[in-house]
Amino acid sequence: MNLDSFLLMRHEIILTIVTLIILIAELADWNKNRVITLTLVLFFITTITGFLPVQEGSLFGDMYRTGPLISLMKNILNIGVMILFLQTAGWLKKPEYFGKVSEFYMLILSTLIGMNFMISSGHFIMFYIGLELATIPIASLAAYDRHKNISAEAGIKLILSSALSSGILLYGLSMIYGTVGSLYFMDVAAAGLNTPLQVMAFIFFFAGMAFKISLVPFHLWTADVYEGAPVNVASYLSVISKGAAAFIFTIILYTVFFSIAEIWKELVYVIAVVTMTVGNLFAIRQKNLKRFLAFSSIAQAGFILLGIIDGTELGMSTIIYFVLIYIFSNLGAFGVISAISVMTDKEYMDDYNGLYKTNPKLSLVMMLSLFSLAGIPPVAGFFGKFFLFTAAANQGYYWLVFIAVLNATISLYYYLLVVKAMFINKNDNPISYFRSDFTTRAALLLCVAGIFFIGFLSPVYEFIRSLSIGM
Amino acid sequence: MDFLTWFVVVPSLTVIGIVFTKNMNQTRLVAALGMSIQLILAISLVFMYLAQRRAGNTAEMLFMHTHSWFSSFNITYSIGVDGISVAMIMLTAVIVFTGIFASWMVDFLSREFFISLILLSTGVFGFFISIDLFTMFLFYEVAVIPMYLLIGIWGSGPKEYSAMKLTLMLMGGSALLLVGLLGIYFNSNAGGGDLTFNILDISKVKIPIEAQRFFFPMTFIGFGILGALFPFHTWSPDGHASAPTAVSMLHAGVLMKLGGYGAFRVAMFLMPDAAHEMAWIFLLLTGFSVVYGAFGAIFQKDLKYINAYSSVSHCGLVLFAILMMNKTALNGAVIQMVSHGLMTALFFALIGMIYGRTHTRMINEMGGLMKVIPFLGVCYVIAGLASLGLPGLSGFVAEMTIFVGAFQHADNFHRILTIAAASSIVITAVYILRVVGILLLGPVKNEHFLTFTDAKWYEKVSTGFLIATIAGIGLAPLWLSDMINDSLNPVIIQLSQVILP
């Protein structure tokens, strides 16, 4: 392995090294506070080095590909994980988790490595390995609160349902291999899938991916797992894991399955409508904020499909842009929930009544994040959603856009319920004032900055657009 | 920085300034200062605009400025004003200015109150200066969302219900609107050029008639919801009744005008063919809402509901006039927007002041107020007379122009509708005079009323200013209608190309 190939794979290699360093620190029985600081510093360096320019290139006989676009996707995930790590530092210092700090970091980082390989894959086996690496450690993370039944249940639910979906996906891949004779993306693309068996293979593949992105009707695990898992794991699942899956899903649809675009566009249309609607309608009824955000994130995944359906570089750029904004907005919301849950163990909407009186700053961050999720200007979510709608309208899917905007209005209703709880509802016994620790505040500040500026800064979007590819 | 951008910058700076204030006194001083600057800017804009026109500048839009934003979508930050937008900006500046004084005594979370209020006005100002559909839509939504907090936190009655209903209905409207705008955008290259959001560029393109048929109703209804188009007006009475004084003023006075202005500037101007084809449907709806709103007002007992229904009627008249599609009626529509904005703001300000004293808005619980608070009583009568169209006040000019314009159509359909709509003036007289009689005249109903003090200085600033502008338009309407008239030409040309092929 020479220096060039090292540079191509640097995201994965650096992450592996960081993971190993944490393992060594754990073996050397370091003080956990030092492990936390060490990880934050190392991961910060990782995030920065990710931004160094990268060449177009491939390794292992095209099993692994990279380029500016793929590197950008990995960087976006890195930024998300960086914010998440800042948010979790305070939570990990709680006594019941203090002994398991390194486990948390190592598991998160190994899933991140898996996601990076998944995004970089040029071969379905590579893709599958990445996918599994990105999923299995999360199951153990979901069961991180193992003394709580609900957390253990979440872990089991996630691992079982994800095993099933992987099976379905593999079945689809086997049909592709059976008909094409190769699993390289290039070969499959060149073969021009069109026979019924290949279409069926695609549908199995689609089902497997839909599970990862939690599209309806493959979403049933989502709410239970989010509710049972610790807040920060739920936020990782809803933001990073979903973002990575959406990225590779778009790439594969655009570069491998473009020959049956007419078929998958119909499928995506229907699934988008169902996902947005079901996600939103169920979110209205939720009282637990983690379940609430679980359904909201299902609905958001439905919006992402509006970008996918476009099929040109416009569509891909809007997806990446939306995911970037979504990371900031959703981590903002989860960050507040996490901060409050660390201090008070409260996770229900009613607990937030009157929060503005006692914790005005947290309430404002929460409100901004929710407005960004709902797509209200001037915060960034508006731009993300507007461009996704533009992408769908570009192909003439005006009714789909209309349904989507109506759904955005429904989503505004339940986001406003939380705003109402914090700002309007009276409470004799509100959550008392507390000051979160430095890292949490830094993370929330980053989120707010992202929410405010990414929308207005058109160069961000233009940069993404310049790298995007179409069918 | 170019001149028009200041209209967005000044309120934004005011908001930032308010964030750093320590107590209620400072807060309202900063708010009043910022909005005074805004008012001065608006007045100087009017003079600069008139000077430019006198100097022979016949460009469609003046003070234009374009700054590229999202270049791959061809989204630009484009601003510019014509006579209509100048009139609307002036109206907004006056109402926000008086609104600040009308809410001088808001003491619960006053900082947050003024921030939301001024944020809302930022959206409105931005909307009126935009000539790019994207920025226009952005500002439109900025103007809608602070409403929720303003009504939800500082409102009265079933405020949470009303706030949610208002927000969701308006956002539902913007759902239609967004589809309409995207449709316009993706058809803006019909002439062979690039896709664009710029209104002036799109107006030179002939959008295919099939597309117009699909997107015109969406855009028109989308804006119409904000303009209280029947049957989408139901948010308006509840919202107005629950909102705090300044918010009712701003909402009925300005925000509902966004609907009329948008329907005119976007829906009619860009899609004249479909507008011409479908006008009859919307004429029936608006004609109905004119009469229905007036009848609705008769049966209400709550002062704010009376005024909210009267707003439905008067704003219906705006859309009604726009759909008549001739110069006189369109001119009347714009004057009606200004006139109704001022008048209804005065009404809501007065209702707020009366409510602040009596703690009830039910007319049957009040009586003889003229004897205890003569200043406010007289103001109320003036507002009422303006509302029923007494010559010498702005309402007369507006309604007269509208009906004269509407009657220019020679066919029975338009004439019957015009007569029906004109009957609303009589119904208006019924509910106005009824309220004045019960509320102000007769014996003082309650011992407690005798302790009331008449208007304070800030209340006099607020009401006096509004009355002066209403009388100003009523007595000297020509400067306003001349200013509007020139700017109507591009629209008239667009429409006439359809009528006379």
Chai-1 contact restraints between the chains, C-beta under 6 A:
chainA,res_idxA,chainB,res_idxB,connection_type,confidence,min_distance_angstrom,max_distance_angstrom,comment,restraint_id
A,I376,B,I145,contact,1.0,0.0,6.0,A-B,restraint_1
A,P377,B,L138,contact,1.0,0.0,6.0,A-B,restraint_2
A,P377,B,E141,contact,1.0,0.0,6.0,A-B,restraint_3
A,P377,B,V142,contact,1.0,0.0,6.0,A-B,restraint_4
A,P378,B,V142,contact,1.0,0.0,6.0,A-B,restraint_5
A,A393,B,L182,contact,1.0,0.0,6.0,A-B,restraint_6
A,A393,B,F186,contact,1.0,0.0,6.0,A-B,restraint_7
A,Y398,B,V179,contact,1.0,0.0,6.0,A-B,restraint_8
A,V401,B,V179,contact,1.0,0.0,6.0,A-B,restraint_9
A,F402,B,V179,contact,1.0,0.0,6.0,A-B,restraint_10
A,V405,B,A175,contact,1.0,0.0,6.0,A-B,restraint_11
A,V405,B,L178,contact,1.0,0.0,6.0,A-B,restraint_12
A,L406,B,A175,contact,1.0,0.0,6.0,A-B,restraint_13
A,T409,B,M171,contact,1.0,0.0,6.0,A-B,restraint_14
A,T409,B,G172,contact,1.0,0.0,6.0,A-B,restraint_15
A,T409,B,A175,contact,1.0,0.0,6.0,A-B,restraint_16
A,L412,B,M171,contact,1.0,0.0,6.0,A-B,restraint_17
A,Y413,B,L168,contact,1.0,0.0,6.0,A-B,restraint_18
A,F423,B,I153,contact,1.0,0.0,6.0,A-B,restraint_19
A,I424,B,G152,contact,1.0,0.0,6.0,A-B,restraint_20
A,I424,B,I153,contact,1.0,0.0,6.0,A-B,restraint_21
A,S458,B,W69,contact,1.0,0.0,6.0,A-B,restraint_22
A,S458,B,F70,contact,1.0,0.0,6.0,A-B,restraint_23
A,R465,B,S72,contact,1.0,0.0,6.0,A-B,restraint_24
